[in-house]
Amino acid sequence: MKQKSKKLKIYLTHFPVKSYIEADILSKETTWRIMDHIRQAGAKGITAEEITREEQIPVSIVYTTLKELYRLEYVFLYPRQKKEKGERKKRFVCERGTWGKYGIDKEFDTVIKINGITETIMKDMRLPIMKTFEEIYEKFSSKKELQQFLPTKDTNICPNCQRSHESMEFFYAILLRSIDLMITESKEFKEFLIEKGYASKDQ
């Protein structure tokens, strides 16, 4: 079967599963094909009929899957007021939090919010991170071998959040990978853990 060309770039490929319902819907190959098709359709979204025709998945399965993905907030409906005149069919758009999604315990999340932990961290890190993002963008823009990985400009702007999901995922992926390497491989963090009693020195 001929490999389909991708319109949008993919930077993150994980899905944290928080419930049996999510596990059930995401365990099906057709779900992944449908979700990838919606994602590639970009900010304009895609209809169930288009998915059925282009992916050759039975219409009943497409509608059932879309209903579940909508209920689980993996997709949303393209706003009626922004549709072209005369267009009546529902268009499904990939939710911005889907591909950069991560799971965190609700009780823990509530505690760090109430105690101002996240607010403090964001305040301290906002300027350094934005400076880093600017430098990253300049590096990817100036180096020929990196330009192919830049998100597409001036297209696929989400009708809900008014931002490109592709670009958000690009920066999120870089930041996530950098933090992961710092925590798992940096000498400084290992020494910090040893000092706090959460790690032992190498024998």
C-alpha positions as CSV (number, residue, x, y, z in Angstrom):
1,M,0.0,0.0,0.0
2,K,1.3,3.4,-0.9
3,Q,2.5,5.5,2.0
4,K,0.4,8.7,2.4
5,S,2.3,12.0,2.5
6,K,2.0,14.0,5.7
7,K,0.9,17.6,5.6
8,L,1.7,18.4,9.2
9,K,4.8,17.4,11.0
10,I,4.7,15.1,14.0
11,Y,6.8,15.8,17.0
12,L,5.1,13.9,19.8
13,T,3.7,10.4,19.5
14,H,2.5,9.4,23.0
15,F,-0.9,9.1,24.6
16,P,-1.2,8.7,28.4
17,V,-4.3,6.6,29.2
18,K,-6.2,7.6,32.2
19,S,-9.2,5.3,32.1
20,Y,-10.5,1.9,30.8
21,I,-12.7,3.8,28.3
22,E,-9.7,5.6,26.8
23,A,-7.7,2.3,26.8
24,D,-10.5,0.6,24.9
25,I,-11.0,3.3,22.2
26,L,-7.2,3.7,21.7
27,S,-6.6,0.0,21.5
28,K,-8.2,-0.1,18.0
29,E,-6.1,0.4,14.9
30,T,-9.0,2.2,13.2
31,T,-9.0,4.8,16.0
32,W,-5.3,5.7,15.3
33,R,-6.0,5.9,11.6
34,I,-9.0,8.2,12.1
35,M,-7.1,10.4,14.6
36,D,-4.1,10.7,12.4
37,H,-6.4,11.6,9.5
38,I,-8.1,14.3,11.5
39,R,-4.7,15.6,12.7
40,Q,-3.4,15.8,9.1
41,A,-6.5,17.7,8.0
42,G,-5.3,20.6,10.2
43,A,-7.4,23.4,11.6
44,K,-10.2,23.2,9.0
45,G,-11.0,19.7,10.1
46,I,-12.5,16.8,8.2
47,T,-16.0,15.2,7.9
48,A,-16.9,11.7,8.7
49,E,-17.7,11.1,5.1
50,E,-14.2,12.2,4.0
51,I,-12.6,9.9,6.5
52,T,-14.8,7.0,5.4
53,R,-13.9,7.6,1.7
54,E,-10.2,8.3,2.1
55,E,-9.4,5.6,4.8
56,Q,-12.0,3.1,3.5
57,I,-13.2,2.4,7.0
58,P,-16.9,1.5,7.4
59,V,-19.1,4.5,8.1
60,S,-20.6,3.0,11.2
61,I,-17.1,2.6,12.8
62,V,-16.1,6.1,11.8
63,Y,-19.2,7.6,13.4
64,T,-18.9,5.5,16.6
65,T,-15.2,6.4,16.9
66,L,-15.7,10.1,16.3
67,K,-18.5,10.1,18.9
68,E,-16.1,8.6,21.5
69,L,-13.2,10.8,20.6
70,Y,-15.5,13.9,20.9
71,R,-16.8,12.7,24.3
72,L,-13.2,12.2,25.5
73,E,-12.2,15.6,24.2
74,Y,-9.6,14.3,21.7
75,V,-11.4,16.2,18.9
76,F,-13.8,19.2,18.7
77,L,-16.3,20.4,16.1
78,Y,-15.2,23.2,13.8
79,P,-17.2,26.3,14.9
80,R,-20.5,26.7,12.9
81,Q,-20.1,30.5,12.6
82,K,-16.7,30.0,10.9
83,K,-17.9,27.5,8.3
84,E,-18.2,28.5,4.6
85,K,-21.7,29.6,3.6
86,G,-24.0,26.7,2.9
87,E,-21.7,24.1,4.6
88,R,-23.8,21.9,6.9
89,K,-21.7,18.8,7.6
90,K,-19.8,18.5,10.9
91,R,-16.1,18.9,10.6
92,F,-13.9,17.4,13.3
93,V,-10.6,19.0,14.4
94,C,-7.9,17.5,16.5
95,E,-7.9,19.1,20.0
96,R,-4.7,21.0,20.7
97,G,-4.0,19.1,24.0
98,T,-4.3,15.7,22.4
99,W,-0.8,15.1,21.0
100,G,1.1,16.9,23.7
101,K,-1.1,15.4,26.4
102,Y,0.4,14.1,29.6
103,G,-1.2,12.7,32.8
104,I,-0.8,14.1,36.3
105,D,-2.5,12.9,39.4
106,K,-5.5,15.3,40.1
107,E,-4.9,15.5,43.9
108,F,-1.2,16.3,43.3
109,D,-2.1,18.9,40.6
110,T,-4.5,20.6,43.0
111,V,-2.0,20.7,45.8
112,I,0.8,22.3,43.7
113,K,-1.7,24.8,42.3
114,I,-3.2,25.8,45.6
115,N,0.3,26.3,47.2
116,G,1.4,28.5,44.3
117,I,4.1,26.0,43.2
118,T,3.3,26.1,39.5
119,E,2.7,29.8,39.5
120,T,6.1,30.4,41.0
121,I,7.9,28.1,38.6
122,M,6.2,29.7,35.6
123,K,7.1,33.2,36.9
124,D,10.8,32.2,37.3
125,M,11.1,30.3,34.1
126,R,9.0,32.3,31.7
127,L,11.7,34.8,30.5
128,P,14.5,32.2,30.3
129,I,12.3,29.8,28.4
130,M,11.0,32.4,26.0
131,K,14.6,33.5,25.3
132,T,15.5,29.9,24.6
133,F,12.5,29.4,22.3
134,E,13.7,32.5,20.3
135,E,17.2,31.0,20.0
136,I,15.8,27.7,18.9
137,Y,13.6,29.3,16.3
138,E,16.6,31.3,14.9
139,K,18.8,28.1,14.8
140,F,16.2,26.1,13.0
141,S,15.5,29.0,10.6
142,S,19.2,29.6,9.7
143,K,20.4,26.0,9.3
144,K,19.3,24.3,6.1
145,E,19.3,20.8,7.6
146,L,17.0,22.0,10.4
147,Q,14.5,24.0,8.3
148,Q,12.6,21.0,7.2
149,F,11.6,20.4,10.8
150,L,10.0,23.8,11.4
151,P,6.2,23.9,11.7
152,T,4.3,25.2,8.7
153,K,3.7,29.0,8.8
154,D,0.5,31.0,8.5
155,T,-1.7,28.0,8.0
156,N,-3.7,25.6,10.2
157,I,-4.5,28.2,12.8
158,C,-6.9,26.7,15.2
159,P,-10.4,28.4,15.2
160,N,-10.7,27.9,18.9
161,C,-7.3,28.9,20.4
162,Q,-6.1,31.0,17.4
163,R,-2.7,29.3,17.4
164,S,-1.0,26.6,15.3
165,H,-1.2,23.3,17.2
166,E,1.8,22.1,15.1
167,S,4.0,24.9,16.3
168,M,2.9,24.4,19.9
169,E,3.8,20.8,19.7
170,F,7.2,21.6,18.1
171,F,8.3,23.8,21.1
172,Y,6.7,21.5,23.6
173,A,8.6,18.5,22.2
174,I,11.9,20.3,22.4
175,L,11.3,21.5,26.0
176,L,10.0,18.1,27.1
177,R,13.0,16.2,25.7
178,S,15.4,18.7,27.2
179,I,13.9,18.4,30.7
180,D,13.8,14.6,30.4
181,L,17.5,14.5,29.6
182,M,18.4,16.9,32.4
183,I,16.5,14.8,35.0
184,T,17.7,11.4,33.8
185,E,21.2,12.1,32.7
186,S,22.7,15.3,34.1
187,K,25.3,15.1,36.8
188,E,23.9,18.2,38.6
189,F,20.5,16.7,39.1
190,K,22.0,13.4,40.3
191,E,24.1,15.3,42.9
192,F,20.9,17.2,43.9
193,L,19.1,13.9,44.5
194,I,22.1,12.5,46.5
195,E,22.1,15.6,48.7
196,K,18.3,15.3,49.4
197,G,18.6,11.5,50.1
198,Y,16.9,10.4,46.9
199,A,19.9,8.7,45.2
200,S,23.1,6.9,46.2
201,K,26.6,7.6,45.0
202,D,28.1,5.2,42.4
203,Q,30.0,2.4,44.0
